[in-house]
Amino acid sequence: MWNDDFWQNPWDQGGLAVISLFITMTLFLIVFAIVFGLLPPLGKVSQCEVMESTTPERTNACHGHSSEN
C-alpha cells in the first residue's frame, strides 16, 4: 500500500509540504482565537491615569489644577 515512488517526485513532496503547512496554520489560528477569546478584556485606562505616570505637571492639569501661579 505504501508507494515509494511518491518520495521520488519533488512535486509530490512540495504538495505535501504545502498541505501540511496549511493544516498547521489553520490549527494554530484556531488555538490562537480560542486562547485570546477566553482572556478577559483589559480595563479601559482613562487619559488622566496615563498622564499621571508621565509627569506631575500633566497630572495637575488633568485634575483641574493649574500649574501657573
C-alpha positions as CSV (number, residue, x, y, z in Angstrom):
1,M,0.0,0.0,0.0
2,W,2.9,2.3,0.7
3,N,4.2,4.0,-2.5
4,D,7.9,4.5,-2.7
5,D,7.6,6.4,-6.0
6,F,5.8,9.2,-4.1
7,W,9.0,10.3,-2.4
8,Q,11.0,10.3,-5.6
9,N,8.8,13.1,-7.1
10,P,9.7,16.6,-5.8
11,W,6.3,18.0,-6.8
12,D,4.5,15.5,-4.6
13,Q,6.8,16.4,-1.7
14,G,6.2,20.1,-2.3
15,G,2.5,19.5,-2.4
16,L,2.6,17.5,0.9
17,A,4.7,20.3,2.5
18,V,2.1,23.0,1.4
19,I,-0.8,20.9,2.6
20,S,1.0,20.3,5.9
21,L,1.7,24.0,6.4
22,F,-1.9,24.9,5.6
23,I,-3.2,22.4,8.2
24,T,-0.7,23.6,10.8
25,M,-1.5,27.3,10.2
26,T,-5.2,26.6,10.4
27,L,-4.8,24.7,13.7
28,F,-2.6,27.5,15.0
29,L,-5.1,30.2,14.2
30,I,-7.9,28.2,15.8
31,V,-5.8,27.8,19.0
32,F,-4.9,31.5,18.8
33,A,-8.5,32.5,18.6
34,I,-9.5,30.2,21.5
35,V,-6.8,31.4,23.8
36,F,-7.2,35.1,23.1
37,G,-11.0,34.8,23.0
38,L,-11.0,33.4,26.6
39,L,-8.9,36.1,28.0
40,P,-10.8,38.9,29.7
41,P,-10.7,42.3,28.0
42,L,-8.3,44.8,29.6
43,G,-9.9,47.6,31.6
44,K,-10.2,50.9,30.0
45,V,-7.5,53.3,31.2
46,S,-8.5,57.0,31.4
47,Q,-6.3,59.6,29.9
48,C,-5.6,61.0,33.4
49,E,-4.1,57.7,34.6
50,V,-1.8,57.7,31.5
51,M,-0.8,61.3,32.3
52,E,-0.1,60.6,36.0
53,S,2.5,58.1,35.0
54,T,4.4,60.6,32.8
55,T,4.8,64.0,34.5
56,P,3.4,65.7,37.6
57,E,2.6,68.8,35.6
58,R,0.2,66.9,33.4
59,T,-1.3,65.3,36.5
60,N,-2.2,68.7,38.0
61,A,-3.7,69.9,34.7
62,C,-5.7,66.7,34.4
63,H,-7.3,67.2,37.9
64,G,-8.2,70.8,37.2
65,H,-5.3,72.4,39.0
66,S,-3.3,75.0,37.1
67,S,0.5,74.7,37.2
68,E,0.7,78.5,36.5
69,N,0.6,80.7,39.7
